[in-house]
């Protein structure tokens, strides 16, 4: 676009790109400007990729992809926790009406990062029937 950003549609897919190419964060044209918004955009993309993968393994029609920000923010799917790190010994956690500053915020940030990594490593892709039938790992 005019600002040098990658143009994306409401599903965070790159406009005019062949295939399913997504962009999030500072590089894309969607409203943003903060790490929190980038995380919400990434959650939108993750859900959309999951929907595309699941649709590819079923005879169902093309899935409806989530739109940012309407489906994430106004659809009630926005994370309830905001984490703002300041240093290795200072962070701020906002959990609804509860605000946790300082070293306890850092501990909770680390615990949250570990949980996110565990979730990210959990397989969501269904096994490919071709590989399953041949005995190879899918």
C-alpha positions in Angstrom: 0.0 0.0 0.0 1.0 3.7 0.1 2.8 3.2 3.5 4.9 0.3 2.2 2.9 -2.3 4.0 1.7 -5.7 2.6 -2.0 -5.4 1.8 -4.2 -7.9 3.5 -7.9 -8.7 3.4 -10.1 -9.2 6.5 -8.9 -12.8 6.9 -5.3 -11.5 7.0 -4.6 -13.2 3.6 -2.3 -11.2 1.3 -4.3 -9.4 -1.4 -3.5 -10.6 -4.9 -1.3 -13.5 -3.8 -1.7 -16.9 -5.2 -2.5 -19.5 -2.6 -3.0 -19.1 1.1 -0.4 -16.5 2.1 -1.0 -14.5 5.3 0.7 -11.5 6.9 0.5 -10.1 10.4 2.0 -7.4 12.6 4.0 -4.4 11.5 4.4 -5.6 7.9 0.8 -5.7 7.0 -1.8 -3.0 6.2 -4.3 -4.1 8.9 -4.8 -1.8 11.8 -2.2 -2.5 14.5 0.6 -0.8 16.1 1.1 -2.9 19.2 2.3 -6.4 20.0 -1.1 -7.2 21.5 -2.8 -6.5 18.2 -0.1 -8.5 16.3 -0.9 -11.5 18.6 -4.6 -11.1 17.9 -3.8 -11.1 14.2 -1.6 -14.2 14.6 -4.5 -15.9 16.4 -6.8 -15.1 13.5 -4.3 -16.5 11.0 -3.7 -19.7 13.1 -7.5 -20.3 13.3 -7.8 -19.7 9.5 -4.9 -22.1 8.7 -6.6 -24.7 10.9 -9.9 -24.2 9.1 -8.2 -24.5 5.7 -6.3 -27.7 6.8 -9.5 -29.3 8.1 -11.4 -28.4 5.0 -8.8 -29.9 2.8 -9.4 -33.3 4.5 -13.2 -33.2 4.1 -15.7 -32.9 1.3 -17.2 -29.8 3.0 -17.3 -26.6 1.0 -14.6 -23.9 1.5 -14.7 -22.8 5.2 -15.6 -19.4 6.3 -12.4 -17.8 7.5 -12.3 -15.5 10.6 -12.0 -11.8 9.9 -9.8 -9.4 11.9 -10.8 -7.6 14.0 -14.5 -8.3 14.0 -14.5 -12.1 14.7 -11.6 -11.9 17.2 -12.5 -8.8 19.2 -16.2 -8.6 18.9 -16.8 -12.3 18.6 -15.5 -12.8 22.2 -12.3 -14.7 21.2 -9.8 -12.1 22.3 -7.4 -13.3 25.0 -8.4 -11.9 28.4 -4.7 -11.5 29.4 -2.3 -8.8 28.3 1.4 -9.1 29.2 3.8 -6.1 28.9 7.5 -6.9 29.7 9.7 -4.0 30.7 12.9 -5.9 31.6 14.1 -9.3 32.7 12.9 -8.4 36.3 9.8 -6.3 35.5 6.6 -7.0 33.7 3.0 -6.0 33.9 0.2 -8.6 33.6 -3.4 -7.3 33.1 -5.9 -10.1 33.7 -9.3 -8.5 33.4 -9.6 -6.1 36.4 -6.4 -7.6 38.1 -3.1 -5.9 37.5 0.1 -7.8 38.5 3.4 -5.8 38.3 7.0 -6.6 39.0 8.8 -9.9 39.4 5.5 -11.8 39.8 4.5 -10.5 36.4 7.8 -11.9 35.0 7.1 -15.3 36.5 3.6 -15.3 35.1 4.9 -14.2 31.7 7.4 -17.1 31.6 4.7 -19.5 32.6 2.4 -18.2 29.9 5.2 -18.5 27.3 5.8 -22.1 28.3 2.0 -22.8 28.0 2.0 -21.2 24.6 4.9 -23.3 23.4 3.2 -26.5 24.7 0.1 -25.6 22.8 2.0 -24.7 19.7 3.7 -28.1 19.7 0.4 -30.0 20.0 -0.4 -31.4 16.6 -3.6 -30.2 15.1 -3.1 -31.5 11.5 -5.1 -34.7 10.8 -3.1 -37.7 9.6 -2.8 -37.9 5.9 -4.7 -41.1 4.8 -2.1 -41.8 2.1 0.8 -41.9 4.5 -1.2 -43.7 7.2 -2.0 -46.5 4.7 1.6 -46.9 3.6 2.9 -47.1 7.1 4.9 -43.9 7.0 4.5 -41.4 9.8 2.0 -38.6 8.9 
